Amino acid sequence: MLGPIRQLLENKKIILASGSSRRKEILEKNLGLKIQIVPSNFPENLDKTKFTPANYVVENSRLKALDVAQNLKEDWHLIIGSDTIVEMDNKIYEKPLDKEDAYRILKSL
């Protein structure tokens, strides 16, 4: 499925704008490419009321990748930004802040 694209990216420097070693593992396992993690410092404080859930994830991902791109001192070929949310009834839920927040979120679902 990714044959031609994979060949193009094989010897390229690919950055994952995330601190998630799990995301890195998933991408490397599924794409067969070497990926470097560079966590983004983007504050993820977008106003959720101004976005659909899908657009919110896309914008957060874009801004994370842009943050990393602007701060890298080395050359790169591709930066992958990503974000994960849970959505129910058009309401956006992000990572819980703590155990109590996790309980509150799970209870509301």
DSSP file (Angstrom, degrees, kcal/mol; ACC not computed):
  #  RESIDUE AA STRUCTURE BP1 BP2  ACC     N-H-->O    O-->H-N    N-H-->O    O-->H-N    TCO  KAPPA ALPHA  PHI   PSI    X-CA   Y-CA   Z-CA
    1    1 A M              0   0    0      0, 0.0     4,-0.2     0, 0.0     0, 0.0   0.000 360.0 360.0 360.0 -46.5    0.0    0.0    0.0
    2    2 A L     >  +     0   0    0      1,-0.2     4,-4.0     2,-0.1     5,-0.3   0.279 360.0 122.3 -98.7  10.6    2.7    2.5    0.9
    3    3 A G  H  > S+     0   0    0      1,-0.2     4,-2.2     2,-0.2     5,-0.2   0.858  75.9  36.6 -41.2 -64.7    5.3    1.0   -1.4
    4    4 A P  H  > S+     0   0    0      0, 0.0     4,-1.5     0, 0.0    -1,-0.2   0.890 122.0  45.9 -62.4 -39.3    6.2    4.0   -3.6
    5    5 A I  H  > S+     0   0    0      2,-0.2     4,-1.8     1,-0.2    -2,-0.2   0.916 110.6  53.5 -69.2 -42.1    5.9    6.5   -0.7
    6    6 A R  H  X S+     0   0    0     -4,-4.0     4,-1.1     1,-0.2    -1,-0.2   0.904 106.9  52.0 -58.9 -42.0    7.9    4.3    1.6
    7    7 A Q  H  < S+     0   0    0     -4,-2.2     4,-0.4    -5,-0.3     3,-0.3   0.881 108.7  50.9 -63.2 -37.6   10.7    4.1   -0.9
    8    8 A L  H  < S+     0   0    0     -4,-1.5     3,-0.3     1,-0.2    -1,-0.2   0.843 116.7  40.1 -66.5 -33.2   10.8    7.9   -1.2
    9    9 A L  H >< S+     0   0    0     -4,-1.8     3,-2.0     1,-0.2    -1,-0.2   0.525  86.0 100.7 -94.0  -7.0   11.0    8.3    2.6
   10   10 A E  T 3< S+     0   0    0     -4,-1.1    24,-0.3    -3,-0.3    -1,-0.2   0.834  93.9  28.1 -51.2 -43.9   13.4    5.4    3.3
   11   11 A N  T 3  S+     0   0    0     -4,-0.4    -1,-0.3    -3,-0.3     2,-0.3   0.044 101.2 107.9-109.1  25.0   16.5    7.6    3.6
   12   12 A K  S <  S-     0   0    0     -3,-2.0     2,-0.8    22,-0.1    22,-0.2  -0.690  75.3-110.8-103.2 155.6   14.9   10.7    4.8
   13   13 A K        -     0   0    0     -2,-0.3    64,-2.6    22,-0.1    65,-1.7  -0.778  37.8-170.7 -87.2 112.8   14.9   12.3    8.3
   14   14 A I  E     -ab  35  78A   0     -2,-0.8    22,-2.7    20,-0.6     2,-0.4  -0.916   3.0-162.3-111.1 127.1   11.4   11.9    9.7
   15   15 A I  E     -ab  36  79A   0     63,-3.1    65,-3.2    -2,-0.5     2,-0.6  -0.896  10.6-151.1-110.7 134.7   10.4   13.7   12.9
   16   16 A L  E     -ab  37  80A   0     20,-3.1    22,-2.5    -2,-0.4     2,-2.5  -0.935  13.6-145.7-102.6 114.4    7.4   12.9   15.0
   17   17 A A  E     + b   0  81A   0     63,-2.9    65,-0.5    -2,-0.6     2,-0.3  -0.424  70.0  83.1 -79.4  67.7    6.4   16.2   16.8
   18   18 A S  S    S-     0   0    0     -2,-2.5    20,-0.3    21,-0.1    -2,-0.1  -0.982  75.2-133.7-163.0 155.2    5.3   14.3   19.9
   19   19 A G        +     0   0    0     -2,-0.3     2,-0.8    19,-0.1     3,-0.1   0.322  69.5 120.3 -95.1   7.2    6.7   12.8   23.1
   20   20 A S     >  -     0   0    0      1,-0.2     4,-1.8     2,-0.1     5,-0.1  -0.618  40.5-175.8 -83.3 107.5    4.8    9.6   22.5
   21   21 A S  H  > S+     0   0    0     -2,-0.8     4,-2.4     1,-0.2    -1,-0.2   0.806  88.0  59.4 -68.2 -27.2    7.0    6.6   22.2
   22   22 A R  H  > S+     0   0    0      2,-0.2     4,-2.5     1,-0.2    -1,-0.2   0.918 104.3  48.3 -66.4 -43.7    3.9    4.5   21.5
   23   23 A R  H  > S+     0   0    0      2,-0.2     4,-2.6     1,-0.2     5,-0.2   0.918 111.5  51.1 -60.4 -42.9    3.1    6.7   18.4
   24   24 A K  H  X S+     0   0    0     -4,-1.8     4,-2.9     1,-0.2     5,-0.3   0.935 110.3  49.0 -59.1 -47.2    6.7    6.3   17.3
   25   25 A E  H  X S+     0   0    0     -4,-2.4     4,-2.6     1,-0.2     5,-0.2   0.913 111.4  49.3 -59.7 -44.6    6.4    2.5   17.7
   26   26 A I  H  X S+     0   0    0     -4,-2.5     4,-2.4     2,-0.2     5,-0.2   0.928 114.1  45.1 -61.7 -46.1    3.1    2.4   15.7
   27   27 A L  H  X S+     0   0    0     -4,-2.6     4,-2.6     2,-0.2     6,-0.4   0.921 115.4  46.2 -65.9 -44.2    4.5    4.5   12.8
   28   28 A E  H  X S+     0   0    0     -4,-2.9     4,-2.0    -5,-0.2     5,-0.2   0.917 115.1  46.8 -65.8 -41.9    7.8    2.6   12.6
   29   29 A K  H  < S+     0   0    0     -4,-2.6    -2,-0.2    -5,-0.3    -1,-0.2   0.910 120.0  38.1 -66.4 -42.2    6.1   -0.8   12.8
   30   30 A N  H  < S+     0   0    0     -4,-2.4    -2,-0.2    -5,-0.2    -1,-0.2   0.800 128.0  32.0 -82.2 -29.6    3.5    0.0   10.2
   31   31 A L  H  < S-     0   0    0     -4,-2.6    -3,-0.2    -5,-0.2    -2,-0.2   0.667  93.0-134.6-100.6 -19.6    5.6    2.1    7.8
   32   32 A G     <  +     0   0    0     -4,-2.0     2,-0.3    -5,-0.4    -4,-0.2   0.823  62.7 127.0  69.1  29.8    9.0    0.3    8.3
   33   33 A L        -     0   0    0     -6,-0.4     2,-0.5    -5,-0.2    -1,-0.3  -0.850  65.9-111.9-119.5 154.9   10.7    3.7    8.6
   34   34 A K        -     0   0    0     -2,-0.3   -20,-0.6   -24,-0.3     2,-0.4  -0.751  38.2-171.3 -85.6 127.1   13.1    5.2   11.2
   35   35 A I  E     -a   14   0A   0     -2,-0.5     2,-0.4   -22,-0.1   -20,-0.2  -0.967  13.3-148.1-126.0 136.3   11.4    8.0   13.1
   36   36 A Q  E     -a   15   0A   0    -22,-2.7   -20,-3.1    -2,-0.4     2,-0.5  -0.865  15.9-133.7-103.5 134.9   12.9   10.5   15.5
   37   37 A I  E     +a   16   0A   0     -2,-0.4   -20,-0.2   -22,-0.2   -18,-0.1  -0.755  28.0 168.7 -88.7 129.2   10.8   11.9   18.4
   38   38 A V        -     0   0    0    -22,-2.5   -19,-0.1    -2,-0.5    30,-0.1  -0.868  31.0-135.6-135.4 102.4   11.0   15.7   19.0
   39   39 A P        -     0   0    0      0, 0.0     2,-0.2     0, 0.0   -21,-0.1  -0.263  16.7-126.4 -61.7 141.8    8.3   16.8   21.5
   40   40 A S        -     0   0    0    -23,-0.2    24,-0.1     1,-0.1   -21,-0.1  -0.584   7.1-153.3 -84.4 148.8    6.4   19.9   20.6
   41   41 A N        +     0   0    0     -2,-0.2    -1,-0.1    23,-0.2    23,-0.1   0.252  49.8 134.6-101.7   9.3    6.2   22.8   23.1
   42   42 A F        -     0   0    0      1,-0.1    -2,-0.1    22,-0.1    22,-0.1  -0.413  57.7-135.9 -60.7 131.1    2.9   24.0   21.6
   43   43 A P        -     0   0    0      0, 0.0    -1,-0.1     0, 0.0    21,-0.0   0.544  18.5-138.0 -73.0  -7.0    0.6   24.7   24.6
   44   44 A E        +     0   0    0      1,-0.1    16,-0.1    16,-0.1    -2,-0.0   0.927  57.0 136.7  50.5  51.8   -2.5   23.0   23.1
   45   45 A N        +     0   0    0      2,-0.1    -1,-0.1    15,-0.0     2,-0.0  -0.065  19.6 148.6-118.9  32.8   -4.8   25.8   24.3
   46   46 A L        -     0   0    0      1,-0.1     2,-0.9    10,-0.1     5,-0.1  -0.337  59.1-103.8 -65.7 148.8   -7.0   26.3   21.2
   47   47 A D    >   -     0   0    0      1,-0.2     3,-1.8     2,-0.1     4,-0.1  -0.659  29.3-158.0 -75.4 107.9  -10.6   27.4   21.9
   48   48 A K  G >  S+     0   0    0     -2,-0.9     3,-1.3     1,-0.3    -1,-0.2   0.741  85.8  68.1 -62.3 -24.1  -12.6   24.2   21.3
   49   49 A T  G 3  S+     0   0    0      1,-0.2    -1,-0.3    -3,-0.0    -2,-0.1   0.661  94.6  57.8 -71.6 -13.7  -15.7   26.2   20.6
   50   50 A K  G <  S+     0   0    0     -3,-1.8     2,-0.3     2,-0.1    -1,-0.2   0.384 104.6  56.8 -96.2   3.8  -14.3   27.5   17.4
   51   51 A F  S <  S-     0   0    0     -3,-1.3     3,-0.0    -4,-0.1     0, 0.0  -0.957  75.1-123.6-135.2 149.1  -13.6   24.1   15.8
   52   52 A T     >  -     0   0    0     -2,-0.3     4,-2.5     1,-0.1     5,-0.2  -0.527  47.7-103.9 -72.5 160.3  -15.4   20.9   14.8
   53   53 A P  H  > S+     0   0    0      0, 0.0     4,-2.0     0, 0.0     5,-0.2   0.918 122.7  48.3 -55.1 -43.9  -13.7   18.0   16.6
   54   54 A A  H  > S+     0   0    0      1,-0.2     4,-2.2     2,-0.2     5,-0.1   0.923 113.1  46.7 -63.6 -43.8  -11.9   16.9   13.4
   55   55 A N  H  > S+     0   0    0      1,-0.2     4,-2.6     2,-0.2    -1,-0.2   0.837 108.5  56.9 -67.5 -32.1  -10.7   20.4   12.6
   56   56 A Y  H  X S+     0   0    0     -4,-2.5     4,-2.5     2,-0.2    -1,-0.2   0.930 108.9  45.4 -62.6 -46.3   -9.5   20.8   16.2
   57   57 A V  H  X S+     0   0    0     -4,-2.0     4,-2.5     2,-0.2    -2,-0.2   0.915 113.6  49.9 -64.1 -43.7   -7.3   17.7   15.9
   58   58 A V  H  X S+     0   0    0     -4,-2.2     4,-2.5     2,-0.2    -2,-0.2   0.924 113.1  45.9 -62.3 -44.6   -6.0   18.9   12.5
   59   59 A E  H  X S+     0   0    0     -4,-2.6     4,-2.6     2,-0.2     5,-0.2   0.912 112.9  49.1 -68.4 -42.3   -5.2   22.4   13.8
   60   60 A N  H  X S+     0   0    0     -4,-2.5     4,-2.0    -5,-0.2    -1,-0.2   0.926 113.5  48.0 -59.9 -44.2   -3.5   21.0   17.0
   61   61 A S  H  X S+     0   0    0     -4,-2.5     4,-2.2    -5,-0.2    -2,-0.2   0.910 111.9  49.2 -63.0 -43.9   -1.4   18.6   14.9
   62   62 A R  H  X S+     0   0    0     -4,-2.5     4,-2.5     1,-0.2    -2,-0.2   0.921 112.2  47.5 -61.9 -45.2   -0.4   21.3   12.4
   63   63 A L  H  X S+     0   0    0     -4,-2.6     4,-2.2     2,-0.2    -1,-0.2   0.829 109.9  52.7 -70.4 -31.6    0.6   23.7   15.1
   64   64 A K  H  X S+     0   0    0     -4,-2.0     4,-2.1    -5,-0.2    -1,-0.2   0.939 112.2  45.2 -64.9 -47.1    2.6   21.0   16.9
   65   65 A A  H  X S+     0   0    0     -4,-2.2     4,-2.6     1,-0.2    -2,-0.2   0.904 113.1  50.7 -63.6 -41.4    4.5   20.2   13.7
   66   66 A L  H  X S+     0   0    0     -4,-2.5     4,-2.4     2,-0.2    -1,-0.2   0.902 108.0  53.1 -63.4 -41.8    5.0   23.9   13.0
   67   67 A D  H  X S+     0   0    0     -4,-2.2     4,-1.1     1,-0.2    -1,-0.2   0.929 112.1  44.6 -58.4 -47.0    6.4   24.5   16.5
   68   68 A V  H >X S+     0   0    0     -4,-2.1     4,-1.4     1,-0.2     3,-0.6   0.923 112.0  52.6 -64.8 -44.0    8.9   21.7   16.1
   69   69 A A  H 3< S+     0   0    0     -4,-2.6     3,-0.3     1,-0.2    -1,-0.2   0.894 109.2  49.5 -59.0 -41.2    9.9   22.9   12.6
   70   70 A Q  H 3< S+     0   0    0     -4,-2.4    -1,-0.2     1,-0.2    -2,-0.2   0.738 115.9  42.6 -71.6 -22.5   10.6   26.4   13.8
   71   71 A N  H << S+     0   0    0     -4,-1.1     2,-0.2    -3,-0.6    -1,-0.2   0.555  86.5 106.0-103.4  -9.4   12.7   25.2   16.6
   72   72 A L     <  -     0   0    0     -4,-1.4     4,-0.1    -3,-0.3   -34,-0.0  -0.521  46.0-168.8 -73.6 135.9   14.8   22.5   14.9
   73   73 A K        +     0   0    0     -2,-0.2     2,-0.2     2,-0.1    -1,-0.1   0.518  67.3  69.5 -97.5  -8.7   18.4   23.5   14.2
   74   74 A E  S    S-     0   0    0      1,-0.1     2,-0.1     0, 0.0    -2,-0.1  -0.643  91.6 -92.0-108.8 165.3   19.0   20.5   12.0
   75   75 A D        +     0   0    0     -2,-0.2     2,-0.3     2,-0.0    -1,-0.1  -0.427  45.0 175.0 -73.1 149.8   17.8   19.5    8.6
   76   76 A W        -     0   0    0     -2,-0.1   -62,-0.2     1,-0.1     3,-0.1  -0.957  27.9-156.5-148.8 163.4   14.7   17.4    8.2
   77   77 A H  S    S+     0   0    0    -64,-2.6     2,-0.3     1,-0.4   -63,-0.2   0.700  78.9  14.3-112.9 -34.3   12.5   16.0    5.4
   78   78 A L  E     -b   14   0A   0    -65,-1.7   -63,-3.1   -69,-0.1     2,-0.5  -0.986  55.4-164.1-149.0 132.5    9.1   15.4    7.1
   79   79 A I  E     -b   15   0A   0     -2,-0.3     2,-0.6   -65,-0.2   -63,-0.2  -0.984  11.8-156.4-118.2 127.2    7.6   16.4   10.4
   80   80 A I  E     -b   16   0A   0    -65,-3.2   -63,-2.9    -2,-0.5     2,-0.4  -0.906   7.8-169.6-105.9 118.6    4.5   14.5   11.5
   81   81 A G  E     +b   17   0A   0     -2,-0.6     2,-0.3   -65,-0.2   -20,-0.2  -0.837  13.1 173.7-101.8 144.9    2.2   16.3   14.0
   82   82 A S        -     0   0    0    -65,-0.5     2,-0.3    -2,-0.4   -24,-0.0  -0.978  14.8-174.3-149.0 161.2   -0.6   14.4   15.7
   83   83 A D        -     0   0    0     -2,-0.3     2,-0.4   -65,-0.0   -26,-0.1  -0.985  11.2-149.5-152.8 153.1   -3.2   14.7   18.3
   84   84 A T        +     0   0    0     -2,-0.3     2,-0.3     2,-0.0    11,-0.3  -0.995  22.4 160.5-130.5 132.2   -5.7   12.4   20.0
   85   85 A I        -     0   0    0     -2,-0.4     2,-0.4     9,-0.1     9,-0.2  -0.905  32.8-130.5-136.4 168.2   -9.1   13.3   21.4
   86   86 A V  E     -C   93   0B   0      7,-2.7     7,-3.2    -2,-0.3     2,-0.4  -0.975  26.6-165.0-115.3 138.8  -12.3   11.6   22.3
   87   87 A E  E     +C   92   0B   0     -2,-0.4     2,-0.3     5,-0.2     5,-0.2  -0.984  14.7 168.3-128.9 135.0  -15.5   13.2   20.9
   88   88 A M  E >  S-C   91   0B   0      3,-1.9     3,-1.8    -2,-0.4    -2,-0.0  -0.959  75.3  -8.2-145.4 128.1  -19.1   12.6   21.9
   89   89 A D  T 3  S-     0   0    0     -2,-0.3     3,-0.1     1,-0.3    -1,-0.1   0.874 128.2 -58.5  53.2  40.3  -22.1   14.6   20.8
   90   90 A N  T 3  S+     0   0    0      1,-0.2     2,-0.4   -38,-0.0    -1,-0.3   0.589 108.6 129.0  67.5  13.0  -19.7   17.1   19.2
   91   91 A K  E <   -C   88   0B   0     -3,-1.8    -3,-1.9   -39,-0.0     2,-0.5  -0.852  54.1-135.5 -99.0 134.6  -17.9   17.7   22.6
   92   92 A I  E     -C   87   0B   0     -2,-0.4     2,-0.5    -5,-0.2    -5,-0.2  -0.772  18.5-171.6 -95.5 127.7  -14.1   17.4   22.6
   93   93 A Y  E     -C   86   0B   0     -7,-3.2    -7,-2.7    -2,-0.5     2,-0.1  -0.978   7.2-173.6-117.0 128.1  -12.4   15.5   25.4
   94   94 A E        -     0   0    0     -2,-0.5    -9,-0.1     1,-0.2     3,-0.1  -0.372  46.3 -47.7-104.8-171.5   -8.6   15.6   25.7
   95   95 A K        -     0   0    0    -11,-0.3    -1,-0.2    -2,-0.1     2,-0.0  -0.317  69.3-107.3 -56.1 136.1   -6.2   13.8   27.9
   96   96 A P        -     0   0    0      0, 0.0    -1,-0.1     0, 0.0     3,-0.1  -0.354  15.7-137.9 -65.6 149.0   -7.3   14.0   31.5
   97   97 A L  S    S-     0   0    0      1,-0.1     2,-0.3    -3,-0.1    -2,-0.1   0.821  77.8 -22.1 -75.8 -32.5   -5.3   16.3   33.8
   98   98 A D  S  > S-     0   0    0      1,-0.0     4,-2.3    -3,-0.0     5,-0.2  -0.891  83.7 -72.7-161.1-174.1   -5.3   13.8   36.7
   99   99 A K  H  > S+     0   0    0     -2,-0.3     4,-2.5     1,-0.2     5,-0.2   0.891 128.0  51.3 -62.7 -40.5   -7.2   10.8   38.1
  100  100 A E  H  > S+     0   0    0      1,-0.2     4,-2.3     2,-0.2    -1,-0.2   0.903 110.8  48.4 -64.6 -40.0  -10.2   12.9   39.2
  101  101 A D  H  > S+     0   0    0      2,-0.2     4,-2.7     1,-0.2    -1,-0.2   0.893 110.3  52.2 -66.1 -39.7  -10.5   14.5   35.7
  102  102 A A  H  X S+     0   0    0     -4,-2.3     4,-2.8     2,-0.2     5,-0.2   0.920 110.0  48.4 -61.6 -43.8  -10.2   11.0   34.1
  103  103 A Y  H  X S+     0   0    0     -4,-2.5     4,-2.5     2,-0.2    -2,-0.2   0.922 111.4  50.1 -62.0 -44.3  -13.1    9.8   36.3
  104  104 A R  H  X S+     0   0    0     -4,-2.3     4,-1.7     2,-0.2    -2,-0.2   0.919 113.0  46.4 -60.2 -45.0  -15.2   12.8   35.5
  105  105 A I  H  X S+     0   0    0     -4,-2.7     4,-1.1     2,-0.2    -2,-0.2   0.947 113.6  47.5 -64.2 -49.0  -14.6   12.4   31.7
  106  106 A L  H  < S+     0   0    0     -4,-2.8     3,-0.4     1,-0.2    -1,-0.2   0.882 111.0  51.9 -61.4 -38.5  -15.3    8.6   31.8
  107  107 A K  H  < S+     0   0    0     -4,-2.5    -1,-0.2     1,-0.2    -2,-0.2   0.856 107.4  52.7 -65.7 -35.0  -18.5    9.2   33.8
  108  108 A S  H  <        0   0    0     -4,-1.7    -1,-0.2     1,-0.3    -2,-0.2   0.713 360.0 360.0 -76.0 -19.2  -19.7   11.8   31.3
  109  109 A L     <        0   0    0     -4,-1.1    -1,-0.3    -3,-0.4    -2,-0.2   0.470 360.0 360.0 -80.0 360.0  -19.3    9.4   28.4
